[in-house]
Amino acid sequence: MDPQPLFTRRTLDFWDEDSGYHFVAATPQGEPELWAQFLDGARAAYRRFGAEGALEYDSIRDGRSTALFFAAVTTAGVVQGGSRALGPYGSGRQSHAVLEWTDPDIRARIARILDAYVPHGLIEVKSTWVGSGAVRRSALSAGVARTLTYSMELLGTRYLVATSASTAVARWQEAGAEIVDEIPPCPYPDDRYRTYLIVWDVERCRSERRSRELEKLLASDGAPGFPYMSSLLPLRSLERGDLEESDGEM
């Protein structure tokens, strides 16, 4: 039986003891300040690597293409990483991955592969990043890798697709991703990168830890307005120098 969606567009969160961050799941419309911080951090991270164009900031900033996003938040209300989920898709050609390869035959092959997942539920994760100056950065990176896969349960899908630069593939494999071997890597967003197509199957991601963290998320049942994001405080933005530069995971 295929998964059923567990996310009802309310703000959810849980405390990750390993990293010391709150991981918040929300919609851009439900948490606009949190979303703005997430985007500021993502833009600074991608800009640091000269890859800001891959973020497509102007296209995603209104939040309409984002089904939900995860943000890693300090107790002071500072976003230090996260990811955003798109979908569920009705066709493999909706995936941004199709656009990242220029060869039309490979594009068609990617679409066919993803079409096979669509009947069981397929979402995509983009804009993943972690702050370079974050405390417990390694634990935070592992937490972000885990939580992006929780989008499958929250949105009721079995499969999750993403693209990843070679430098980040090992981290996603630790969280259950598999490289789609029949698709060769491409130079996206430019020739400095070798980008791979990767897929998660929720059935291969099961673990006691995942179950515990998902239970915490679903039990939180938060009202809109994450408590650490006070509207009385100015927006903490990487653009304004409140945080150190961030490393991006693409």
C-alpha positions in Angstrom: 0.0 0.0 0.0 1.3 3.4 -0.9 1.9 6.0 1.9 -0.8 8.5 2.8 0.0 12.2 3.4 0.6 13.1 7.1 1.2 16.8 6.6 -1.9 19.0 7.0 -0.2 22.3 6.4 0.3 23.1 10.1 3.7 24.0 11.5 5.6 21.0 12.9 8.9 20.8 14.7 11.1 18.5 16.8 14.3 19.0 18.7 17.4 17.1 17.4 19.5 16.2 20.4 22.6 15.4 18.3 22.8 18.8 16.5 21.0 21.0 19.1 18.7 22.5 16.5 14.9 22.6 16.1 13.9 21.2 12.7 10.7 22.9 11.5 8.4 21.6 8.8 6.1 24.3 7.4 4.7 25.9 4.3 6.0 29.3 3.0 2.5 30.7 3.4 2.3 29.5 7.0 5.7 30.7 8.1 6.7 33.6 5.9 9.5 34.9 8.2 11.0 31.5 8.5 10.7 31.1 4.7 12.4 34.4 4.1 15.3 33.5 6.4 15.6 30.1 4.7 15.8 31.8 1.3 18.4 34.3 2.5 20.6 31.5 3.7 20.2 29.4 0.6 21.0 32.4 -1.6 24.2 33.3 0.3 25.2 29.6 0.3 24.8 29.2 -3.5 26.4 32.6 -4.1 29.5 31.6 -2.2 30.0 28.8 -4.7 29.2 31.0 -7.7 26.1 29.0 -8.3 23.3 31.4 -7.4 21.6 30.8 -10.7 20.9 27.2 -9.8 18.8 28.4 -6.8 16.4 30.2 -9.2 15.7 32.6 -6.3 13.3 34.9 -8.2 11.2 32.0 -9.4 10.8 30.3 -6.0 10.7 33.2 -3.6 6.8 33.5 -3.7 6.7 29.9 -2.3 4.0 28.7 -4.6 6.2 25.9 -6.0 7.1 24.6 -2.6 4.8 22.0 -0.9 6.7 22.3 2.3 10.1 23.2 3.6 12.4 22.1 6.5 14.4 24.7 8.4 17.1 24.0 11.0 16.6 26.8 13.6 18.7 27.7 16.6 17.1 28.6 19.9 17.8 32.2 19.1 15.7 31.9 16.0 18.4 31.8 13.4 18.0 29.5 10.4 21.2 27.6 9.6 20.1 25.1 7.0 17.2 23.2 5.4 15.6 22.0 2.2 12.4 22.4 0.3 10.1 19.8 -1.3 8.1 20.1 -4.6 5.2 17.9 -5.7 3.8 15.3 -5.6 4.3 15.1 -9.4 1.9 13.9 -12.0 4.6 13.3 -14.6 8.3 12.7 -14.5 8.8 15.7 -16.8 7.7 18.0 -14.0 11.0 17.2 -12.2 13.7 19.9 -12.4 16.2 17.1 -12.9 15.0 16.8 -16.5 16.2 20.4 -17.2 19.6 19.9 -15.7 20.8 17.5 -18.5 21.1 19.0 -21.9 21.1 15.8 -24.0 17.5 15.3 -25.2 17.9 11.5 -25.1 19.1 11.6 -21.5 16.2 14.0 -20.7 13.7 11.5 -22.2 15.4 8.6 -20.3 15.1 10.5 -16.9 11.5 11.3 -17.6 10.7 7.6 -18.3 12.5 6.5 -15.1 10.6 9.0 -13.0 7.3 8.2 -14.7 7.6 4.7 -13.2 7.7 6.2 -9.7 4.8 8.6 -10.2 1.9 6.1 -9.6 3.4 5.4 -6.1 4.0 9.1 -5.3 7.0 11.1 -6.3 8.3 14.4 -4.9 11.6 16.3 -5.4 13.9 18.1 -3.0 15.8 21.2 -3.9 17.6 24.2 -2.3 19.4 22.1 0.4 22.0 24.0 2.3 23.9 24.1 5.7 25.6 27.1 7.3 29.4 26.8 7.2 29.6 28.6 10.6 26.9 26.5 12.2 27.6 25.0 15.6 27.9 21.2 15.4 27.9 21.5 11.7 28.6 17.8 11.0 25.6 16.7 13.1 23.5 19.5 11.6 24.4 18.2 8.1 23.3 14.7 9.0 20.1 16.0 10.5 19.3 18.0 7.3 19.9 14.9 5.3 17.5 12.9 7.4 14.8 15.4 7.5 14.6 16.1 3.8 13.6 12.4 3.4 10.7 12.9 5.9 9.0 14.9 3.2 8.1 11.5 1.7 6.0 10.5 4.7 4.6 14.0 5.2 3.5 14.3 1.6 2.4 10.7 1.2 4.8 9.5 -1.4 7.1 6.5 -1.7 9.8 8.1 -3.8 12.0 11.2 -3.6 14.2 12.5 -6.4 17.0 15.0 -6.2 20.2 15.9 -8.0 23.5 16.2 -6.2 27.0 17.4 -6.9 29.6 14.6 -6.4 30.9 16.3 -3.2 27.5 15.7 -1.4 26.5 12.3 -2.8 28.0 10.4 0.2 25.9 12.4 2.7 22.7 11.6 0.8 23.7 7.9 0.5 24.0 7.8 4.3 20.4 9.0 4.4 19.3 6.2 2.1 19.7 7.7 -1.4 20.8 5.6 -4.4 22.5 6.9 -7.5 20.6 6.2 -10.7 23.5 4.5 -12.5 22.0 4.5 -16.0 22.1 8.3 -16.0 25.6 9.7 -16.4 26.6 12.8 -14.3 26.2 16.2 -16.0 28.1 19.5 -15.5 25.3 21.3 -13.7 25.1 24.2 -12.9 28.4 24.5 -14.8 31.6 22.7 -15.7 33.0 22.8 -12.2 30.4 20.2 -11.0 29.6 16.6 -11.7 25.9 16.3 -10.8 24.1 13.0 -10.3 20.5 11.9 -10.3 19.6 10.3 -7.0 16.4 8.6 -5.7 15.1 7.6 -2.3 12.6 4.8 -1.7 10.8 5.3 1.6 10.8 1.5 2.1 14.6 1.5 2.2 14.8 4.4 4.6 12.9 2.8 7.6 14.7 3.0 10.9 13.9 3.4 14.6 15.4 6.9 14.6 13.2 7.9 11.6 10.1 6.6 13.4 11.0 8.5 16.6 11.6 11.8 14.8 8.5 11.5 12.7 6.5 10.8 15.8 7.9 13.9 17.4 7.0 16.0 14.3 3.5 14.7 14.2 2.9 15.1 17.9 4.1 18.7 17.9 0.8 19.9 16.2 2.1 23.5 16.3 0.0 26.5 15.5 1.3 28.9 12.7 4.0 31.2 13.9 7.0 29.2 15.0 7.7 30.5 18.6 11.4 31.4 18.0 10.6 33.6 15.0 9.5 36.7 16.8 7.9 39.3 14.5 9.2 42.0 16.9 12.8 41.2 15.9 14.4 42.3 12.7 14.9 39.5 10.2 18.3 37.9 10.8 19.8 37.6 7.3 23.0 36.3 6.0 22.8 39.2 3.6 23.1 41.6 6.5 26.1 39.9 8.0 24.4 38.4 11.1 25.7 34.9 10.2 28.8 33.6 8.7 28.9 32.4 5.1 27.2 29.1 4.4 28.1 26.0 2.5 25.5 24.8 0.0 24.5 21.2 -0.7 23.2 20.9 -4.3 
